[in-house]
Amino acid sequence: MDFLLELDYNLFYWINQQWSNSLFDFILPTARNKYVWIPFYVFILSFIFFNYKMKGFKIILILFLVVGISDSVSSHIIKKNVQRIRPCNNDQMEVVERIHCGSGYSFTSSHAANHFAIATFLSLVLVRRRSVKWLLFTWAGVISLAQVYVGVHFPLDIICGMILGILIARVGNHLIAIWNAHPKIQVSA
């Protein structure tokens, strides 16, 4: 366990300090800002609704459920039980803070869990083209990596958040399959 934590700290310092440059100082804090992505979220929801009609309503409902569960498990269950202090709130660490350091705990990253849940769910349910799947996972990865770069999460927080989001999205995919297979809750497109 000590080896894993030491590796986590070393990766954190490498990303947070060694990667420092003016381009990343602009792009990565912006990429992790939830308000920047509102037009993208609106596009996704509109695309689903207009292309899948009533079936789209079902997909959107499960997508909201997936993100809600991902966020709740990360923020209210794991973080409150693990209670890992954020790097930017740890007096023992040298951190380049690129944003205001919030309160709360670090493990797991809710940004990573939620965005990987979205990317995974959309990839499983809607997207067939590899290039679009690749873009979705790159988008989630950049947002997650930005959390380390700005100093609010450790790499292990990101990796575990990513795993959590992927697992919850896969459950959401199974819910869609069950919903589609059950004759009494079938929604026609």
ZAMARGU-4260 file (C-alpha; in steps of 0.2 Angstrom, whole numbers, plus 5000, padded with zeros to 4 digits):
<rodrens>
0) 5000/5000/5000 | 5014/5012/5004 | 5021/5009/4986 | 5005/5013/4979 | 5003/5029/4989
5) 5021/5034/4985 | 5017/5031/4966 | 5001/5042/4968 | 5011/5056/4976 | 5025/5055/4963
10) 5012/5055/4948 | 5003/5070/4956 | 5019/5080/4958 | 5024/5076/4940 | 5007/5081/4933
15) 5004/5096/4944 | 5021/5103/4943 | 5031/5096/4929 | 5018/5098/4916 | 5016/5117/4920
20) 5015/5128/4905 | 5004/5142/4899 | 4994/5132/4887 | 4989/5119/4900 | 4986/5133/4913
25) 4973/5140/4901 | 4965/5124/4894 | 4964/5112/4909 | 4956/5123/4922 | 4943/5128/4909
30) 4940/5110/4904 | 4936/5105/4922 | 4923/5119/4923 | 4906/5111/4923 | 4898/5127/4915
35) 4909/5126/4900 | 4901/5110/4895 | 4883/5115/4897 | 4881/5118/4878 | 4888/5100/4875
40) 4876/5093/4888 | 4861/5102/4880 | 4867/5095/4863 | 4868/5077/4869 | 4851/5078/4877
45) 4843/5086/4861 | 4851/5074/4850 | 4845/5059/4860 | 4827/5066/4861 | 4825/5072/4843
50) 4833/5056/4836 | 4825/5043/4847 | 4809/5052/4852 | 4800/5042/4866 | 4814/5029/4867
55) 4826/5044/4869 | 4816/5049/4884 | 4820/5032/4892 | 4838/5034/4887 | 4839/5051/4895
60) 4830/5045/4911 | 4843/5031/4913 | 4857/5043/4909 | 4852/5055/4923 | 4850/5040/4934
65) 4867/5034/4930 | 4875/5051/4933 | 4865/5054/4949 | 4870/5037/4956 | 4888/5040/4951
70) 4889/5057/4959 | 4880/5051/4975 | 4891/5035/4977 | 4907/5046/4975 | 4902/5061/4985
75) 4891/5054/4999 | 4897/5037/5001 | 4915/5034/4996 | 4922/5052/5000 | 4913/5053/5017
80) 4920/5036/5022 | 4937/5037/5015 | 4940/5055/5020 | 4956/5058/5010 | 4961/5076/5011
85) 4963/5085/4995 | 4981/5088/4989 | 4978/5107/4990 | 4972/5106/5008 | 4986/5095/5014
90) 4999/5106/5023 | 5012/5093/5020 | 5012/5094/5001 | 5019/5107/4989 | 5005/5110/4977
95) 5003/5122/4962 | 4985/5128/4965 | 4977/5134/4949 | 4959/5136/4955 | 4951/5139/4972
100) 4953/5123/4983 | 4936/5118/4989 | 4932/5109/5005 | 4927/5091/5005 | 4937/5076/5002
105) 4947/5069/4987 | 4944/5051/4985 | 4936/5047/4973 | 4935/5061/4960 | 4916/5064/4956
110) 4921/5073/4940 | 4930/5058/4934 | 4916/5046/4940 | 4902/5057/4932 | 4911/5060/4916
115) 4916/5042/4913 | 4899/5037/4917 | 4892/5048/4904 | 4905/5043/4891 | 4903/5024/4895
120) 4884/5025/4895 | 4883/5034/4878 | 4896/5023/4871 | 4886/5007/4876 | 4869/5013/4872
125) 4870/5025/4857 | 4887/5026/4849 | 4893/5014/4836 | 4908/5023/4828 | 4925/5020/4836
130) 4930/5038/4833 | 4915/5045/4842 | 4918/5033/4857 | 4937/5038/4857 | 4932/5057/4858
135) 4920/5053/4872 | 4933/5044/4882 | 4946/5057/4878 | 4934/5071/4884 | 4931/5062/4900
140) 4950/5059/4902 | 4955/5077/4899 | 4942/5083/4912 | 4948/5070/4924 | 4967/5074/4921
145) 4963/5092/4924 | 4958/5088/4942 | 4976/5083/4945 | 4984/5097/4936 | 4974/5110/4945
150) 4979/5102/4962 | 4962/5096/4969 | 4964/5077/4966 | 4977/5064/4966 | 4979/5052/4951
155) 4972/5037/4961 | 4956/5047/4965 | 4954/5050/4946 | 4957/5031/4942 | 4945/5025/4955
160) 4932/5038/4950 | 4934/5032/4932 | 4932/5014/4937 | 4916/5019/4947 | 4909/5028/4933
165) 4912/5014/4920 | 4904/5001/4932 | 4889/5012/4936 | 4886/5016/4917 | 4887/4997/4913
170) 4873/4994/4926 | 4863/5008/4917 | 4866/4999/4901 | 4859/4983/4908 | 4844/4993/4915
175) 4840/4999/4897 | 4841/4981/4891 | 4829/4975/4905 | 4817/4989/4901 | 4818/4985/4882
180) 4815/4966/4886 | 4800/4968/4898 | 4784/4969/4888 | 4774/4979/4901 | 4787/4993/4902
185) 4791/4994/4883 | 4792/5011/4876 | 4789/5012/4857 | 4800/5023/4847
</rodrens>
